[in-house]
């Protein structure tokens, strides 16, 4: 009877203690979060409840599994499995706690910041720091798991002796990966590009959606995702429309007839801009920038708060002014000359007068 009750008591007690401690921790964090609503730290720490319970349960079972005398012939295997679970759960808990602290710090900074560019910069750095911490914790956890095997301990001396050669081989084999890794750190702390920036890469316009240690994701205007290595942004030129200030200036070109009423068109442009919510009232203008034998080129200049508004405003100006010209000044629209060119029969007849005697030079054989 004791052989049956002991494992049930040990395993059941571990599960009960785990559930009770998890419930108490969750209740305590909830009450602290209600008293301090100015920071989301306590609500974020509540996400650590599950890894905390796994750590506690694995630790209790690891400490008491020998006393349970369950599967005595496999004690070593059970202990090894519980040790691996405990190490993995501890790494999970450390990552969750680190993410909660970093996210809470960023949330408080973003709530009090007034510069969107700085907020995007901090967000980019926070994201990459989280990924670096996660990678380091995972590497340490895997190394700790491997060292729990007796075979790995005996190989420790030879592994350390050949670490230099292995490092050289790994560096050559992972040259591209390491280059992207350092490029990601350069992007994070060099303020080259940030999450949320509007960029143009390879003639594609979009916003930076995600930055990792090795690649960067750009979401285009038609909701496509372009994945690019981060080393691209440190080795090739690209356009960043929102690095310091998202405000933009746009132009709209019209090809019109020489008789186009430019002054009236300028007044109409101003009226269109006043009725458009996208115009930020910084600047506007309309001038003739070029001329050809058949048309003139008119440029309308407008400004807006960001890339989305400037695109919308350009479309509105183009549509409204063309409609206004078509309805009120159709003669200003460009026309193609379809009249036939005059032929040789239409050319005026020119009579040739005979040369005078004085106009004729001396002939051959004259003196």
VENGI-V795999 format. One record per run of one state. SS is the DSSP state (~ for helix, > for strand, _ for the rest). FROM is the first residue (numbers start at 0). LEN is the number of residues. If there is no record, write none. Layout:
ss & from & len
SS & FROM & LEN
SS & FROM & LEN
This chain:
ss & from & len
_ & 0 & 1
~ & 1 & 34
_ & 35 & 5
~ & 40 & 28
_ & 68 & 3
~ & 71 & 41
_ & 112 & 3
~ & 115 & 32
_ & 147 & 2
~ & 149 & 5
_ & 154 & 1
~ & 155 & 6
_ & 161 & 1
~ & 162 & 11
_ & 173 & 1
~ & 174 & 16
_ & 190 & 7
> & 197 & 4
_ & 201 & 2
> & 203 & 8
_ & 211 & 3
> & 214 & 6
_ & 220 & 4
> & 224 & 5
_ & 229 & 2
~ & 231 & 4
_ & 235 & 3
> & 238 & 2
_ & 240 & 7
> & 247 & 9
_ & 256 & 5
~ & 261 & 13
_ & 274 & 4
> & 278 & 13
_ & 291 & 4
> & 295 & 9
_ & 304 & 2
~ & 306 & 22
_ & 328 & 1
~ & 329 & 3
> & 332 & 1
_ & 333 & 10
~ & 343 & 3
_ & 346 & 10
~ & 356 & 3
_ & 359 & 8
